[in-house]
Amino acid sequence: MSLSLPFDSICVFFCSQVLLAWGLQELHADPETVVRISAAGQSMQCSASVDVLLLLDGSHSIGKGNFERSKHFASKLCDALDINPDRVRVGVIQFSSTPRLEFPLDSYLTKQGVQEKLKKIVFKGGSTEMGLALKYVLRKGFPGGRNSSVPELLIILSDGKSQGSVAVPAKQLKDRGTIVFAVGLKFPRWEELHTLASEPTEQHVLFAEHAADAANGLYSTLTSSRVCNAVPPGCKIESHPCERKTLETVKELAGNYVCWKGSKRPNAVHMSLCPFYSWKRVLIKHPARCYRTICPDPCDSQPCHNGGTCIPEGLEGYHCVCPVGFGGDASCAPKLSLECSVGLLFLVDSSSGTALEGFLHYKAFLKKFFQAVLSKDSPVNVGVAQYSNDVQIPIRVGEYKEVPRLLKLVDTMQFRGGGTLTGKALRYITQHGFNNAPAFRDVHGDLLRMVVLLTESKAQDPVVEAAKYTRGRGLFLIGMGSESLRAELDNVTGNPKHTIIYSNSQDLFSKIPELQEKICSVDHRQGCQSLDLVFALDASAGVGRENFSRLRSFVIGSALQFNINRDVTQIGLVVYSSRVRTAFALDAHVSSSALLQAISQVPFIGGSASTGRALLHIHDDVMTVAKGARPGVTRAVVVITAGHGTEDAIVPAEQLRSSGVSVFVIGIGDVRRDTLLRIAGSPNYLIHVSSYEDLHSYKDLVVERLCEEAKSPVNLCKPNPCMNEGVCVLQNGSYQCECPGSEGPDCESRIFRGNVSRS
């Protein structure tokens, strides 16, 4: 079994990631032993007073590339050392033909300082004169060290192929009390490394190819000798047989050839067969024993749920790396949730343009989304449809609430191929996606209906008109696709804020939180206080039929974001040219579906425009108690105009404000801002839109301002709740009607000569 554990998971003396190219070594260990290394690694920190001298082989046999890796190795070693003047000190000597002190132990007394200096060391090159380097240490000691008052560790990083003798100086160093570790690089000569290392050599000879083994062996040796720390509680040091390999040159008999030799006889030669040899490089196996500190792993109990990855922290702690949508607690519980009441239908592209790979990504996305946001108590009702040339609905909205059942049904969905008829699919699900769904059988249209379109290919049929048809029937659209589809998806959703762009399949999964937020943010209806709202649409010839259709779509999109009923929001609609028509009064429709249907049927009028007549009509005949306006409720009018015929609207607008009605003006195109500002009464109530095409982008802004207006204090006497010319008087947060010539709480009963007549 090959070990390859990352350095930061064991946080010890050596880095496993950067040394994999230095040679080949096979370690055969018990799998349970391998798993438990990481838990021990978190406690492998040397904070004792220790002098550490690194002896780096900078000879040509190592080469510049492996020397750079050895520098990085040494830098990573420092991550596990408590480098400061009173604890661990580090120095470096590079050797080749001659030794060179790179920096003494007292030069850099912080981890950052040592690591920065290591980066700047330059490869020397030359022969491998390790004996001279050892004699240099014998003569100079540990430069900048503490004169043997603390333990001294010499860590030699070399391939063990010295040109001179190393046995004598190595023995002298060890006799002096220096602890010597020999770390083999590239394809080392093991006999020389064993000569260099302290006893027992099997604990002091390590191989840099497998840093997990080398680091744990080094740690085990140091803790057993009490140089750094004692073995942590619950941990134990164990040895196990392992196998190392090195690359060596061997001589082999290749065959024989006829050779001629001299003879004792004069004028004669002797013929015989002579052997010839070849040289080749072979891997030689070296049996060895490896040492490890084994500790209980806190991740053994698999504490991370929902596909989370457990990362040990010391011997007892851990943390979970959770998938997108999870992390609600330390064990990767679902973090997201859909707490808004909505009927949600995913419309998935399974055409040839998306291809099988894209379709499979969508299936995986649906499963992750359901796992991340759905629970048994979630009020959302989900369904899934797929389309290409035709539409199939494998999961009807609200048919299943159990997440495991939904996942199984998603698995059964099959790729179909064919054309990308997105427009046809939108029309189909508008008519059939929700009508027979279980979630809508017992409700009367008030549950918000939403479609999430997942596609990777452009529509091959008219999709913009189909999307308008869908939105006009009260369905809310969210589009998800690649950057190349942004413009098309913006047209489909009717608002760029409802488009989600992803760059690749992994990025698609990361969009789950954004999709969840968009789904529930649509339900502004719960956050807007009671409001009586009237839209006044310019239906004159100056607007035209096509642009009037855009005005209707804007009103539909805005109305979708309100909770339509008699207790929260009422919406009325007035259209005007030179004539004014009430399309429907405030109290005409008490459900979203009925309201949206009525808006979609409002006709274009034509002719010249008179915004003043429209506002007077609203004041006299729409914003009244008799026509559904509610005392004590915020009232607002939204006038949408291209600026034609607005000169007569200033006074009627002031009358509306005097009676407690806010007037919002949306001016489109090249309009006279000063005139519209006088109609609105304040810049806060005036919104300018550059074109009819851009109108849909301002829907959220208009709704936001209307909801803010709904929070403003209201005058309970506007509109006047008193009938028969009664006078409304505010009293202690309420009102009272003074009724000359009539009686009743609201003056509803007129008095005639002693007889009572009901009005």
WOCOR-V274468 format. One record per residue. N is the residue number from 1. D_CENTER is the distance of its C-alpha to the mean C-alpha in whole Angstrom. Layout:
n	d_center
N	D_CENTER
N	D_CENTER
//
This chain:
n	d_center
1	35
2	33
3	31
4	28
5	26
6	24
7	26
8	23
9	23
10	27
11	27
12	31
13	33
14	32
15	29
16	29
17	26
18	29
19	32
20	31
21	34
22	37
23	38
24	38
25	39
26	39
27	38
28	39
29	38
30	37
31	34
32	34
33	35
34	32
35	29
36	31
37	31
38	27
39	28
40	32
41	30
42	28
43	32
44	33
45	34
46	37
47	38
48	42
49	44
50	44
51	45
52	43
53	44
54	42
55	45
56	43
57	45
58	45
59	47
60	47
61	47
62	44
63	43
64	41
65	37
66	38
67	39
68	36
69	34
70	36
71	35
72	32
73	33
74	35
75	32
76	30
77	33
78	33
79	29
80	31
81	34
82	35
83	37
84	39
85	43
86	44
87	41
88	40
89	42
90	41
91	43
92	43
93	46
94	46
95	49
96	50
97	54
98	54
99	51
100	50
101	48
102	45
103	45
104	46
105	45
106	45
107	44
108	40
109	40
110	36
111	33
112	32
113	35
114	36
115	33
116	34
117	37
118	36
119	34
120	38
121	40
122	42
123	43
124	47
125	48
126	51
127	53
128	51
129	54
130	52
131	56
132	56
133	53
134	54
135	57
136	55
137	53
138	57
139	58
140	56
141	54
142	50
143	50
144	49
145	49
146	51
147	54
148	53
149	53
150	50
151	48
152	48
153	46
154	46
155	43
156	45
157	42
158	44
159	45
160	49
161	51
162	53
163	56
164	58
165	59
166	56
167	58
168	60
169	58
170	55
171	58
172	59
173	55
174	55
175	58
176	57
177	55
178	52
179	49
180	48
181	45
182	45
183	42
184	42
185	41
186	41
187	44
188	46
189	49
190	49
191	53
192	52
193	49
194	51
195	54
196	52
197	50
198	51
199	52
200	51
201	50
202	47
203	45
204	46
205	45
206	41
207	40
208	37
209	35
210	34
211	33
212	32
213	35
214	37
215	35
216	35
217	39
218	39
219	38
220	40
221	43
222	43
223	42
224	45
225	47
226	46
227	45
228	41
229	41
230	42
231	40
232	38
233	39
234	38
235	38
236	41
237	41
238	42
239	44
240	43
241	45
242	43
243	44
244	43
245	44
246	45
247	47
248	50
249	53
250	56
251	60
252	61
253	64
254	63
255	67
256	71
257	73
258	76
259	77
260	81
261	82
262	86
263	89
264	92
265	94
266	95
267	94
268	91
269	88
270	86
271	83
272	80
273	76
274	74
275	70
276	67
277	64
278	60
279	57
280	54
281	51
282	49
283	47
284	49
285	48
286	48
287	48
288	47
289	45
290	42
291	41
292	38
293	37
294	36
295	34
296	33
297	29
298	27
299	25
300	28
301	27
302	24
303	23
304	19
305	19
306	17
307	16
308	15
309	16
310	19
311	19
312	23
313	24
314	28
315	30
316	29
317	25
318	22
319	18
320	16
321	13
322	11
323	9
324	6
325	9
326	11
327	12
328	15
329	17
330	18
331	18
332	15
333	17
334	15
335	13
336	13
337	16
338	18
339	21
340	22
341	25
342	24
343	26
344	23
345	23
346	21
347	23
348	22
349	24
350	26
351	28
352	29
353	27
354	24
355	25
356	25
357	22
358	20
359	21
360	20
361	17
362	17
363	19
364	16
365	13
366	16
367	17
368	13
369	13
370	17
371	16
372	13
373	15
374	19
375	21
376	25
377	25
378	23
379	25
380	23
381	25
382	23
383	25
384	24
385	26
386	26
387	28
388	30
389	34
390	34
391	32
392	31
393	30
394	29
395	28
396	29
397	28
398	28
399	30
400	28
401	26
402	26
403	22
404	24
405	27
406	24
407	22
408	26
409	26
410	23
411	24
412	28
413	27
414	28
415	28
416	30
417	30
418	33
419	32
420	29
421	31
422	29
423	31
424	33
425	30
426	29
427	33
428	33
429	31
430	32
431	35
432	34
433	31
434	32
435	35
436	36
437	33
438	34
439	31
440	34
441	37
442	38
443	36
444	38
445	35
446	33
447	30
448	28
449	27
450	24
451	23
452	19
453	20
454	19
455	20
456	21
457	24
458	26
459	29
460	32
461	34
462	34
463	31
464	31
465	34
466	33
467	29
468	32
469	34
470	31
471	30
472	34
473	34
474	31
475	28
476	25
477	23
478	19
479	19
480	16
481	17
482	17
483	18
484	21
485	21
486	20
487	24
488	25
489	22
490	23
491	26
492	25
493	23
494	26
495	23
496	21
497	18
498	18
499	17
500	13
501	13
502	11
503	13
504	13
505	12
506	9
507	8
508	9
509	8
510	4
511	7
512	8
513	8
514	9
515	12
516	13
517	13
518	15
519	17
520	19
521	19
522	21
523	24
524	25
525	28
526	28
527	28
528	30
529	34
530	37
531	38
532	41
533	39
534	42
535	40
536	43
537	43
538	45
539	46
540	49
541	50
542	48
543	45
544	46
545	44
546	41
547	40
548	41
549	39
550	36
551	37
552	37
553	34
554	33
555	35
556	33
557	29
558	30
559	32
560	29
561	28
562	31
563	32
564	35
565	38
566	41
567	40
568	37
569	37
570	40
571	39
572	43
573	43
574	46
575	46
576	49
577	51
578	55
579	55
580	52
581	51
582	49
583	47
584	46
585	47
586	44
587	45
588	46
589	42
590	41
591	38
592	35
593	36
594	40
595	39
596	36
597	39
598	42
599	40
600	39
601	43
602	44
603	47
604	47
605	50
606	51
607	54
608	54
609	51
610	52
611	49
612	52
613	54
614	50
615	50
616	53
617	53
618	49
619	51
620	54
621	53
622	49
623	48
624	51
625	52
626	54
627	51
628	48
629	47
630	46
631	48
632	46
633	43
634	41
635	42
636	41
637	42
638	39
639	41
640	40
641	42
642	43
643	46
644	49
645	51
646	50
647	53
648	54
649	51
650	51
651	54
652	52
653	49
654	51
655	52
656	49
657	48
658	51
659	51
660	47
661	45
662	42
663	42
664	39
665	40
666	38
667	39
668	39
669	40
670	43
671	44
672	46
673	44
674	47
675	48
676	45
677	44
678	47
679	47
680	43
681	45
682	42
683	39
684	37
685	38
686	38
687	35
688	36
689	34
690	35
691	36
692	36
693	33
694	31
695	32
696	29
697	26
698	28
699	28
700	25
701	27
702	31
703	29
704	28
705	31
706	33
707	31
708	32
709	36
710	36
711	35
712	38
713	42
714	44
715	48
716	49
717	52
718	50
719	51
720	54
721	54
722	58
723	60
724	64
725	63
726	62
727	61
728	58
729	58
730	55
731	55
732	53
733	50
734	52
735	54
736	58
737	60
738	63
739	65
740	69
741	71
742	68
743	66
744	63
745	60
746	59
747	63
748	62
749	66
750	69
751	72
752	75
753	79
754	78
755	76
756	72
757	71
758	67
759	65
//
